[in-house]
Amino acid sequence: MRFLSEHQIFRETLRAFIQKEIIPHIDSWEKSGEIDKSIWKKMGEMGFMGLIFPEKYGGLNLDFYYSLIFCEEISKCYSGGFSVSALVIQYMSAPYLWKYASEELKEKYLAPTINGDMVSAVAITEPGVGSDVQQMKTTAVLEGDEYIVNGSKTFITNGYYGDFFITAVKTDPKAGSKGISLLVIDRNAEGVSCNKINKLGWHASDTAEIAFDQVRVPKSNLVGEVGQGFKYLMGGLQLERLTAAIHSYAIAESALEYTLKYIKERHAFNRAIKDFQVIRHRFAQMQADLETVKAFVYHCCDLQNEGVYAVKECSIAKLQTSELAIKIVGDCLQMFGGYGFTEDYKIARLYRDVRVGTIIAGTSEIMLEILAKIIIDDVDYAAK
């Protein structure tokens, strides 16, 4: 792939915006555990929340390389919590509305999300079920023109301060994967209750447990067709995993940039830390490892831009980047010595934030099993 001049201009514009409107507030958002929602409106006005969406709904309908740049730059603001909140909105929840929802739902929920007036979330994971989506227990029973929803979800990013959830429910508990549907549920609907989860990292983002108790949802809030939810979710996972991969290597990249500045300035035994051979070689190896996986992710971005349903490639990208990012950030922290273990240096926050990379959007174990099925069992995950 090759970035064009328009892509470079976009990167520079985005970087300037991040430096002015985001970086100055990161520490306060991390401390309060809440992102000021006005930032989404500012990003919406700049077009940053609608890069992949049609102009009809306020989007820009740009090629995927703009999204690649967006994911890279937004992931380098030293807050995995803020970064993931932005990625969940544009790449992990709103796309279900764009691809499958009715015009009514697109006008009511997608357009306001693109312009920054609403914050979206996707609610799939449940307590006691985890990655086994087909075993979810949340039910939606149709009564007249409404679904009655009961159940619970957990680990939902944007689940506490967000405005609505793209929610996976069982509309036919006996039909297995063909009994799963997607509903749009308003955060403030009667019977919806949320509790924030106290997390190791990602402090700026609101990750929530959500309970649904006799929640009445209009039948018109069904996304797409009844019983097609599992198919929709499987189709969306490749974009989710690709953006997660970009997020992981971008965090590692920011850690290397931050550490390089430190080892140039910090002295020990009358010389800069950068001049110790063990430091130089370790740093060089980390950079080499990062550039290798980054090149593969760029290949995956080419496939995404071409509309290829690349399960194998995106699974490899997500697996390799998330595992490597943990190692790189850990090794970077080591170069700070005792200072790396303090909150005075951002490397400590990166160390906490990067750890979840091998868990979100499918654990490393899930990625390995998917790859094993493709490579060993000849399973074909072609889009249907």
N, C-alpha and C positions, 0 to 999 in steps of 0.2 A: 504494500500500500504506500501511497505518497500523499502527504498533506499538501493541499493547494494554498495559495496566498489567502483565500477567504477563510480557510481553517485557522491559519496563523493569526489573522486579524481577530477572529472570534476568541482564540485563546488569550490574546493580549487584553481584549475587552473584558473577558471573564475574570482574568487575574486582577485587573484593576478594580473590578467590582468587589471581588473577594477581599482584597486588601482594605478597601474603604468601608464596606458595609458588613462584612462578616468577621474578619480577624479581630477587630477591636472589641467584639462582644463575646467571643468564644469563652474566655475565662469566666465571665459572669454566668453564661448559660450552663457551663459545666458545674459551677458552684450551686446554682439554683435548681438544676435538673430540669430546666424548662427553656425551650427556644422561644424567643419573642416572635409571635406569629406575623408581625409586620414584615419580617424578612421575606416571607413567602410572597407577599404582595409586591415587594420591591423586585424580587426575582421574576415574578410573573410579568410585571411591566416591562422588564428587559427581554422577555421571551424565553428565559432560561428554563421555565417549567413546561414548555410545550415543544421542545425540539423535534420530537418524533411524531407529533400529532398533526392532523389536517388543519389547514388554515380556517376551515369552516367553523371550528370550535375554538379558534384563537391560537392555534399552534403555528409552527413554522414549516413543518413537513420537510425537514432537512435530512441529508444522508446520515448514516450511523456514525461517521467519523466525528461529527459535531458532538454526539453523545459520548464517544470515546474521550474526547477532550474534556467535556463536562465532568465525566466520572473521575478522570485523572486530577483535574484541578480542584474540584470540590472535596476530594479525598486528602488533599494536602494542607488542610487548614488546622491540623493538629487537634481534631475532634472527630473521632469515629462516630460519635453520637449524632452530631449535626450532619455529617456526610451521609450516614445511612438513612436519616430521616428524609433527606432530599432524594436519595436514590429510590427509596420505597415509594414515594409519591409518583415519580415519573416512570419508573421502570418495573415496579413490582406490584402495583395495585391499579393505577389508572389505565394501563393497557387493556385490562379486561373490559373496561367500559368502551374503550375505543373499538376493540375488535368485535365485541359480541352484544353490547347493550342496545336497547331501543333508542330511537332519536330523542324520546322524552327523557330518558335517563342521561343521555349525553348532554343535553341542554341543561338539565338540572344539576348534574354532578361533575361531568367531565370539563365543561367549559369553565365553571368557577374554579376548578382545581388548576387548570392551565393558567388562568389569570391571577392565581394566588389568593383567591378569596376563601378557598376550602382546602383542608388537608385530608388526604386519603390514607387508608391503611388496608392491608389484606389480612384477613383472619382465617387461618387454616389450622395451625398447630393446636392440639388439645392436650390437657393434662393426662398422662398415662398412655398416650397414643404416640406422640412424637412424630417421627418420620413416616409412620404407617398411616397414610392419609385415608385409605379405604376403611380403616377401623374407627373413624371418627364417630362420636356419639351425638353431636348436636343435631336436633331434628327440626324440620319445618313441615307442619301439617296444614294443608290447605283447608280453610273454612270460609266458604263464600269467596269474597274478593280479597281475602287476607291470608297470609301464612302466619301460623302461631309457632314461634321459635323458642326452643328450650335447649339449654346446654351451656358449654363454656369453651373459651379459647385461652391460650397463654402464649407468652413471648411475642406479643403483638406490638411492633414498632408503630408509633403514632397512635396507639390505642387509647391513650388517656386524654391527650389534648387534641386529637384529630376530630374531624367532623363526621366521617362515615367510614364504614368497613365494607369491603368486598368480602363477603362471608361464605365459607364453604359449609353447606348443610346437607343433611340426609333427608331428601324428600320421599325416598322409598328405601327404608332400612333393610329390606330383604333383597334388594337388587344389586348389592355389592357396589362396584365402581360406577355402574350405570344408574345408581340411585342417588348420586351426589349432584347437587345444583349449587348455583351461586346466587346470593341475594345481596342487595345493597341495604345495609341497616344503618340508620342514623344513630350517631353516638348518644344523642339526647332522647332517644325514643323511650317511652315508658317501659320499665322492666329491664333496661340495660344498666348494668353496674360495672365499674372498672376500678381496679386497684393497681397502683404503680408497683413495679418489681424493683427491688433494691439490687443493683447489678455491680459486678466487679469492674466493668468499664462502661463505655458509651454513656457517661453520666448526663450528657446534655439531652439525649433522646429520652422520650417517655416510652418505656416498654411496659405493657400492661397485661394483666389477667382480666378477662372479660366474661361476665356471666349474663345469660339471657334467660329471663324468667317470664314466660307467657308474653313474649314480645310480639306485638302485632305489626306485621310488615305488609304493605300493599302488594297485591299480586303483581302489579306493574313494576315492582322493584326486582323482579326476576331478571337476571343477566343471561341473555341468550335463551336457550331451550332447557326445559326440565330434563334432568338426568344427564346433561352434557358437561356438568361442572368438572368432573375428573379429567375429561378430555381437554377442557379449556386450561386447567391447571398444568397439566403435563406440557401443553403447548407453550405456556408462559415461562416454564422453568429454565429454558435455555438462555433467554434474555436475562433472567434473574441471576443465573450463575455466571454469565459473562460479565455483567456489571459488578458482581461480587469479586470476580477475579481481578478486574481492573482496580477496584477499591483496594484489594490486598496489596498488589504490587505498588500502587501509588503511595500507600502508607509506608511501605518498605523504602521507597524512593525518598520520601520526605524524611525518614529516619536517617538515611545515609547522608542527605544534604545537611541536616541538623548536626549530625555527628562529625562530618568533615570540618565544619566551621569550628567545632569544639576542639578537635585534635590539632588544629592549626594554631589555636590560641592558647591552649593549655600546655604548661611546661612541667617537666619532671626530670630530676637529675641534670639540670642545666641545659635541657634541650626540649624542643616541641615534641609532644607525643607522636605527632605524625612522622617523626624521624626514626622511631623505633621500628626495626624491620618486621617484628611480629605484628605490629599494628598495620604497617603498610601492606603486608601480604594478605592479612585477613581482610582488610578493607577492599583490596583489589579483587579478592575472590568473591566477596559479597556482591560487588558491582558486576562481575562477570556472570554470576549465577542469576542476578536480577535481569540483566540484559537478555539472557537466554530465554527465560520464561516470558519476558515482555514481548519478544519477537513472536513467540507462539501465540500469545493473546492477540497481537495485532493480526495474525493470520485468522484467528477466530472472528475478529471484527470484520475482516474482508468477507467471510462467509455470512455473517449476520447481515451485512450491507447488501449481499446478493440474495438474501432471503432463503438461505440454506438452513435446514433444520439440523443443526450439527450437535447431536447429543454426545457423541464420543469426544469431539474436540472441546466442547464447552465443559464437559466433565473433567477432562484432563487439565484444562486451564484453571478451573476452580480448585481442583485438588492440589496442583503444583504451586500455584501462587499463594494460597492460604498457608500451606505448610512452610514454604520458603520464607514468607513474610514474618512468621513467628520466630524463625531462626535468626533472620537478619536483625530484627528489632532487638532480640535478646542479646546478640553479639554487639550491637551498637551500644546498648545500655552498659555492657561490661566495660566498654572503653571510657565511660564516664566515671568508673570507679564508684566510690561512695556517693558522689553527687547524683549518679543515676538512680539511686534509691530514695531520692528526695523529690518533693513536689515542686521544687524550685526550677527543675528542668523538665521540659516537655517530653523528654524521652520516657519518663515514667508513665505519663498518660498514654503514649503510643504503645508502650509495653502492655498495659491493661487492655487497651482497645483492640489491638491486633489479635489477641488470643481467641476471640470468638469467630474468627474467620474460618476455622476448620469445622465450625458447628452450623453457622447460618446457611440458608439456601441449600441444605443437604450436607450432612457431615462428610468428613473424609472417608469414613467407612461406607457410606452410601455411594459416594463417587466411585470407590474401588469396586463395589459390587456391580454397579452399572457397567463399568468398564470390563469386569470379568464376564458378565453376561454377553457383552458384545464380542469380546475377543475369544472367549473360550466356548460359549454356548451358541454363538452365531445368532443372538437375538437382534432383531431389526426394530429399532425405535423410530422408523420413518414416520413423519407426520401424516396423520390420516384426516 
